Amino acid sequence: MSDKRAVILLSGGLDSATVVAMAKADGFDCYTMSFDYGQRHRAELQAAERVASDMGVIEHKVIGLNLNGIGGSALTDSSIAVPETAGEGIPVTYVPARNTVFLSLALGWAEVLGARDIFIGVNAVDYSGYPDCRPEFVEAFERMANLATKAGVEGQGFTIRAPLQMLSKADIVKAGTRLGVDYGLTVSCYQADEQGRACGKCDSCRLRAEGFTAAGVTDPTRYF
């Protein structure tokens, strides 16, 4: 084990699995964190466990939250339908404050571990309109992280790394394929069933399928 440690947000989807592979390729000892936050697509938690095991991370941690207690998103409130076509503006699949909360908890674990790097798989190209996937958000959180922590105040600052930020979905698939990511282990669908099979209709499924097609890579996604 080296002193080059990183905490990586791992949802179990295509993007975050690619980020784990990138961090490993960069020589980081990887600690992955997932969240059981009341999401309707809970199959992603099993996918995250599979990815973490397959990639040999040092430790995989699942944190329980209750974001469905505040609702406001089709991903946490079953009374709101998951849309099958992309609309205008910020979609109903946006989960209020999700990445802010997730990064905050990753920051806490990183400080405990002595890790100085936190990876997140946000994307500003195919980001579906989510405000907490933009470069401005990542930069602002990094500034906050270094103001709000003992490590930051003592000069051992944190870096928030978003290596997928300016990549297309096809570029992400190509990068992960080169690094040996088994995308058959991942789940990206917003309404996947208990077996992890995808609907093939939601925005996340559409972006994923288009990425594999554009990359010229066989799509291992299972559909119901």
Buried (B, 14 or more C-beta within 10 A) or exposed (E): EEEEBBBBBBBBBBBBBBBBBBBBEBEBBBBBBBBBBBBBBBBBBBBBBBBBEBBEBBEBBBBEBEBBEEBBBBBBBEEBEBBEEEEEEEBBBBBEEBBEBBBBBBBBBBBEBEBBBBBBBBBBBBBBBBEBBBEEBBEEBBEBBBEBBEBBEEEEBBEBBBBBBEBBBBBBBBBBBEBEBBBBBBBBBBBBBEEBBBBBBBBBBBBBBBBBBBBEBEBEBBBE
